Amino acid sequence: MCEDDVPIILTDYEPEAKPSSNTTKAKAKKGKSVFYKILSLTLSLLCLAVSTYLFLLCLGMVRGTSPDIIVKIFYNPSDGITNSTKAFGPTPSCGVSTSNKVDCMPSGKATQQECLAKGCCWVPVDGDVKDTPWCFYKSDTSEGYKFTEAHVTHAGYEALYSRADNSIWPEDVMDIQMDIYEETSSRLHFKIFDQKNHRYEVPIDTPPITPNRPTAKDYLVKFSRDVFGITVTRPDGSVLFDTTGTKLTFADQYIEITTNLPTNYIYGLGEHRDRLLHDVSKGFSMSTWARDQPPPGCVNCNLYGQHPFFIGLEEKTGNAYGVFLLNSNAMEIKGTPASNNQPAQLTYRTIGGILDFYVFTGPSPAAVVQQYLEVVGLPYMPPYWGLGFHLCRWGYNSDDHMKSVIKRMRDYGFPYDTQWNDIDYMNKFYDWTYDKDKYADLPSIVKDLHDNGQHYIMIVDCGIANVTGYDVYDEGLKEGVFIQHADKDEPIIGKVWPGYTAYPDFFKNSTKKWWLKLAQQYHQSVPFDGAWTDMNEPSNFVVGSTEGCTTNKYDNPPFTPSIVGGSLSQKTLCPSARHGSDLHYNLHSLYGHSELMATQMCVFVYLCVAVYFCEL
C-alpha cells in the first residue's frame, strides 16, 4: 500500500523523563523531525518499489512468480465491484480448475461488473482457450452427502444420505434417497430423489418395477456407506457407471452428478448438429432444451429434441454399454478428458426433476439400442406407402399450381406415393382450415390422389390464433385447453405464423378430446392420411410472451445451461407458464411429444390412417 491510500498517523514522541532545559527540548524536537523524514522517505521508496514490481509482474516481465499472488492479496469477491486500485482474479473460493468451471452467465455477454454483481468469479482467459467461461460459479467446498442407512427391497436396495452443510446453490435438498432396481439381467435402474418432498418426474410410461429380480445379471452394483456414491460394473470389473471421487449436488434448481468413464468414445446425447461420436479425450460440452433452431450455421447448438442417452464403446474389450438419464429439464452435459489424477468423466447438470438413470449392459451396440427401446418404447411402424416417394414444398400458392405439379409428376412417370402441403394451404395460417379462395379445390385434389392410389399429408402447427370468432380458439377457450399465464387464469400469448397465438396444453385429457374433435371435423372435408406436426418446441417469435415473463425463480433460475440465447424463454414460452399438471419449466422439452401423442390418437386410432411428424 502507498501513503496516499492509507495515511500513516504518528503520535508525538514522549521520552520517559521530561527534559528541563530549552536545549534538550530543541535537540529532541530536531531528532524527532529527522526521524519522521527518514521514515517518510523509507515508506515512499518502499511503495515505489512495490508498485514497480507489481506493474512489471502484471505485464509478465518478472519470472518465477504467478500473478495469482496479486489477486490472492487484494481481491475479495464479497467486495462486489471495487475501485480501480484493486486487482481481480481467483481467490480460494474462485480457484476452480478449467474443466470444472460452470458458466455463470451463458448468454456470452457478461461484463466484469455484471459477473461480480451476481456473486460469481471473473477470470479472463487467453483468446486461444476455447469453451472456458470468464464468469463462473465459485467452488463448492461443502462436505456433501453422508450415508445414514440402507435396506434391501423386493426389487434391489434403497440407501439414504443426508448433508449437514449447504452447497453454494439455493434450496439444497438436505436428505436424499437412492433406490436401486435390478430390473433385468441387462438393465439396472436407479433413482436419486428428495426423501421428504415430491419432485417432478418425467410423465411417460416406463417398465413397471416388479419383485422378480433376475437370478443371473450382467452387472454388479455397489453403493457407498460413507459419502454418496454408486458404482456399476460388469462381473469382470469393467466400469459402466462410477461416481467414485466425485461429489453429488442436489439443490432445488441445480443437480450435478459425475461418472467416471471406461472409454473416450461415446455416441449420442442429441439433439445437436455435430458428430455422433464424442471423443472425451478432446473434451466437449453440450446443452439440451428444445428449440426451433435451424441446424445450418449452428454447430453443437441445442436443437429440436432432448435425448440424454449415449452408447459407450469400451476400449479394452470393444463391448458396448448404454446410459440413459430420464430427465426433461434444461441440461448441460460435459465430457472431461482424463488427467494424472482422474479418469475421463461425464458430468450431468440439470435444473430440476430427479436423477433417474438406466444402465444397459449390451454388450453389442444393437443390444444396447434394443434394451433402451424396452424402456422408452419401440418406434412407430410406418405403413408400406409411408416408405415410398413423397413430394413437399412451401409455396404452391394455389390449387391450380398444385394440380399442375401433380400432373407433371404423373406425366413423366416419377415414382410418387404421397403429396404434402406446408402452411400456405391454410386460411391466414389458422389450424384446421384451408384457404377457400386459393385452395378452394383442395378436397377434390385429395380425392384425386386417393383415386390414383396416392396419399395426402398436411402440416398442423401448435399455435392457435387467439382471435374471437375463430371457432377453434373460441371452443378451446371455453374448454380451458390452453397453457396459462404464470400469475393469472388466462392463456399465455405468444406469436407465430398466424400472429398472436395461444398454445394447447396437450398433457390434459380435455385438450386431447378437443384436438380429436377438430381432426374429425376437418377430415370430413379434407380426408387427410397423415399429419405433419410442426413448431412444437414450442416455437415463439417473441421472448416468453407478449407481456414478457415474471421475475420468479423459474423464469430466472440460479443456473442456466449454455443454450442458444442464454435464456430459457428465448424463442419459446416463459418457463413459469402453467400446464394443468406442472410448469412449462419442467415440461418444455416434452411439449412436441405431447402433441404427437394427441395427434396420433386422432389420426391413427380413430381415423385408421398413418401419423407423420417433424422436429421431434
Secondary structure, 3 states (H helix, E strand, C coil): CCCCCCCCCCCCCCCCCCCCCHHHHHHHHHHHHHHHHHHHHHHHHHHHHHHHHHHHHHCCCCCCCCCHHHHHHHCCHHHCCCCCCCCCCCCHHHCCCHHHCCECCCCCCCCHHHHHHCCCEECCCCCCCCCCCCEECCCCCCCCCEEEEEEECCCEEEEEEECCCCCCCCCECCEEEEEEEEEECCEEEEEEEECCCCCCCCCCCCCCCCCCCCCCCCCEEEECCCECCEEEECCCCCEEEECCCCCCEEECCEEEEEEECCCCEEEEEECCCCCCEEEHHHCEEEEECCCCCCCCCCCCCCCCCCEEEEEEECCCCCCEEEEEECCCCCEEEEEECCCCCCCCEEEEEECCCCEEEEEECCCCHHHHHHHHHHHHCCCCCCCHHHHCCEECCCCCCCHHHHHHHHHHHHHCCCCCCEEEECHHHCCCCCCCCCCCCCCCCHHHHHHHHHHCCCEEEEEEECCEECCCCCHHHHHHHHHCCECECCCCCCECCEEECCEEEECECCCCHHHHHHHHHHHHHHHHHCCCCEEEEECCCCCCCCCECCCCCCCCCCCCCCCCCCCCCCCCCCCCECCCCECCCCEHHHHHHHHHHHHHHHHHHHHHHHCCCCCEECCC
